[in-house]
Amino acid sequence: TLSVFWMLLGLVLSVLGLQCIFMGILSQVQFDYAGEKTRRYLAAFRYTPTTVASMFAFALGLLIEGRFVRMYIQHGYKLLADLERGPVHSAIFGLFLLISAFMTFTFGLILNGYIQSVRSRIHLREEEEP
């Protein structure tokens, strides 16, 4: 198995990569004047399914972290040698689930809000034209 330090490095790089992907999508949508990529991303990140998936991942992360915290408390707030591998590794994965679920949820909110804002501005401009 991987050491805790390698898993933490993987956690940091995964979160950084996910953030880069989300920022790239937002920039593509902002400068997508034809609307092709916007429609594709909006279909992939529809509000309700994205929210439900994020809530599920967050709940799963909480369950994993809860298991780790319970074992940690039961053993007198110490990580014993036999506990270090399994629960700590799963706790790091639980942290990844919590962070990525929150990031995905907020990204879905921002993406859908931005697209609605652009649509309303376009609609207002069309009404102003004679």
DRENDO-1510 file (C-alpha; in Angstrom, 1 decimal, always signed):
<recs>
REC; n; res; u; v; w
REC; 1; THR; +0.0; +0.0; +0.0 .
REC; 2; LEU; +1.0; +3.6; -0.4 .
REC; 3; SER; +2.4; +5.5; +2.6 .
REC; 4; VAL; +0.2; +8.2; +4.2 .
REC; 5; PHE; +2.5; +10.9; +2.8 .
REC; 6; TRP; +2.1; +9.7; -0.8 .
REC; 7; MET; -1.7; +9.6; -0.3 .
REC; 8; LEU; -1.7; +13.1; +1.0 .
REC; 9; LEU; +0.4; +14.2; -2.0 .
REC; 10; GLY; -2.2; +12.5; -4.2 .
REC; 11; LEU; -5.0; +14.2; -2.3 .
REC; 12; VAL; -3.4; +17.6; -2.9 .
REC; 13; LEU; -2.7; +17.0; -6.6 .
REC; 14; SER; -6.2; +15.6; -7.2 .
REC; 15; VAL; -7.9; +18.6; -5.6 .
REC; 16; LEU; -5.6; +21.0; -7.6 .
REC; 17; GLY; -6.3; +19.1; -10.8 .
REC; 18; LEU; -10.1; +19.2; -10.2 .
REC; 19; GLN; -9.9; +22.9; -9.6 .
REC; 20; CYS; -7.9; +23.4; -12.8 .
REC; 21; ILE; -10.5; +21.4; -14.7 .
REC; 22; PHE; -13.4; +23.5; -13.3 .
REC; 23; MET; -11.6; +26.8; -14.0 .
REC; 24; GLY; -10.9; +25.6; -17.6 .
REC; 25; ILE; -14.6; +24.8; -18.1 .
REC; 26; LEU; -15.6; +28.2; -16.8 .
REC; 27; SER; -13.2; +30.0; -19.1 .
REC; 28; GLN; -14.4; +27.9; -22.1 .
REC; 29; VAL; -18.0; +28.7; -21.3 .
REC; 30; GLN; -17.3; +32.4; -20.8 .
REC; 31; PHE; -15.6; +32.7; -24.3 .
REC; 32; ASP; -17.9; +30.3; -26.1 .
REC; 33; TYR; -19.7; +32.7; -28.4 .
REC; 34; ALA; -21.1; +29.9; -30.6 .
REC; 35; GLY; -22.6; +28.2; -27.6 .
REC; 36; GLU; -21.6; +24.6; -28.5 .
REC; 37; LYS; -19.4; +23.9; -25.5 .
REC; 38; THR; -21.8; +25.7; -23.2 .
REC; 39; ARG; -24.6; +23.4; -24.2 .
REC; 40; ARG; -22.3; +20.4; -23.7 .
REC; 41; TYR; -21.1; +21.4; -20.2 .
REC; 42; LEU; -24.6; +22.5; -19.2 .
REC; 43; ALA; -25.8; +19.0; -20.1 .
REC; 44; ALA; -23.0; +17.4; -18.2 .
REC; 45; PHE; -23.5; +19.6; -15.1 .
REC; 46; ARG; -27.2; +20.0; -14.9 .
REC; 47; TYR; -28.2; +21.5; -11.5 .
REC; 48; THR; -30.2; +18.7; -9.9 .
REC; 49; PRO; -28.1; +15.7; -10.8 .
REC; 50; THR; -24.9; +17.5; -9.9 .
REC; 51; THR; -26.3; +18.5; -6.6 .
REC; 52; VAL; -27.6; +15.0; -5.8 .
REC; 53; ALA; -24.2; +13.4; -6.8 .
REC; 54; SER; -22.4; +15.9; -4.7 .
REC; 55; MET; -24.6; +15.3; -1.7 .
REC; 56; PHE; -24.1; +11.5; -2.1 .
REC; 57; ALA; -20.3; +11.9; -2.3 .
REC; 58; PHE; -20.3; +14.2; +0.7 .
REC; 59; ALA; -22.4; +11.8; +2.7 .
REC; 60; LEU; -20.1; +9.0; +1.8 .
REC; 61; GLY; -17.1; +11.0; +2.8 .
REC; 62; LEU; -18.7; +11.9; +6.1 .
REC; 63; LEU; -19.4; +8.2; +6.8 .
REC; 64; ILE; -15.8; +7.3; +6.1 .
REC; 65; GLU; -14.5; +10.1; +8.3 .
REC; 66; GLY; -17.0; +9.2; +11.0 .
REC; 67; ARG; -15.6; +5.6; +11.1 .
REC; 68; PHE; -12.1; +7.0; +11.4 .
REC; 69; VAL; -13.0; +9.4; +14.2 .
REC; 70; ARG; -14.9; +6.7; +16.1 .
REC; 71; MET; -11.8; +4.3; +15.9 .
REC; 72; TYR; -9.5; +7.2; +16.9 .
REC; 73; ILE; -11.6; +8.0; +20.0 .
REC; 74; GLN; -12.0; +4.4; +21.0 .
REC; 75; HIS; -8.2; +3.9; +21.0 .
REC; 76; GLY; -7.6; +6.9; +23.3 .
REC; 77; TYR; -6.9; +9.5; +20.7 .
REC; 78; LYS; -3.9; +7.5; +19.4 .
REC; 79; LEU; -3.1; +5.9; +16.0 .
REC; 80; LEU; -1.9; +2.4; +16.8 .
REC; 81; ALA; +0.4; +0.7; +14.4 .
REC; 82; ASP; -2.2; -1.8; +13.3 .
REC; 83; LEU; -4.7; +0.9; +12.7 .
REC; 84; GLU; -2.4; +3.2; +10.7 .
REC; 85; ARG; -2.8; +1.7; +7.3 .
REC; 86; GLY; -6.5; +0.9; +6.7 .
REC; 87; PRO; -8.4; +3.6; +8.5 .
REC; 88; VAL; -5.9; +6.4; +7.8 .
REC; 89; HIS; -5.8; +5.6; +4.1 .
REC; 90; SER; -9.6; +5.5; +4.0 .
REC; 91; ALA; -9.8; +8.7; +6.0 .
REC; 92; ILE; -7.6; +10.4; +3.3 .
REC; 93; PHE; -10.0; +9.1; +0.6 .
REC; 94; GLY; -12.9; +10.4; +2.7 .
REC; 95; LEU; -11.3; +13.8; +2.8 .
REC; 96; PHE; -11.0; +13.7; -0.9 .
REC; 97; LEU; -14.7; +12.9; -1.3 .
REC; 98; LEU; -15.6; +15.7; +1.1 .
REC; 99; ILE; -13.5; +18.3; -0.7 .
REC; 100; SER; -14.3; +17.2; -4.3 .
REC; 101; ALA; -18.1; +17.0; -3.5 .
REC; 102; PHE; -18.1; +20.6; -2.1 .
REC; 103; MET; -16.0; +21.8; -5.1 .
REC; 104; THR; -18.3; +20.1; -7.6 .
REC; 105; PHE; -21.4; +21.5; -5.9 .
REC; 106; THR; -20.1; +25.0; -5.9 .
REC; 107; PHE; -18.9; +24.7; -9.5 .
REC; 108; GLY; -22.3; +23.5; -10.6 .
REC; 109; LEU; -23.9; +26.5; -8.9 .
REC; 110; ILE; -21.5; +28.9; -10.5 .
REC; 111; LEU; -21.8; +27.4; -13.9 .
REC; 112; ASN; -25.6; +27.3; -13.9 .
REC; 113; GLY; -25.8; +30.8; -12.4 .
REC; 114; TYR; -23.4; +32.2; -15.0 .
REC; 115; ILE; -25.2; +30.6; -17.9 .
REC; 116; GLN; -28.6; +32.0; -16.6 .
REC; 117; SER; -27.0; +35.4; -16.2 .
REC; 118; VAL; -25.8; +35.4; -19.8 .
REC; 119; ARG; -29.1; +34.2; -21.1 .
REC; 120; SER; -31.0; +36.9; -19.3 .
REC; 121; ARG; -28.6; +39.6; -20.6 .
REC; 122; ILE; -29.0; +38.3; -24.1 .
REC; 123; HIS; -32.8; +38.3; -23.7 .
REC; 124; LEU; -32.8; +41.8; -22.4 .
REC; 125; ARG; -30.7; +43.0; -25.3 .
REC; 126; GLU; -33.1; +41.4; -27.8 .
REC; 127; GLU; -36.0; +43.1; -26.2 .
REC; 128; GLU; -34.3; +46.5; -26.4 .
REC; 129; GLU; -33.7; +46.3; -30.2 .
REC; 130; PRO; -36.4; +47.9; -32.3 .
</recs>
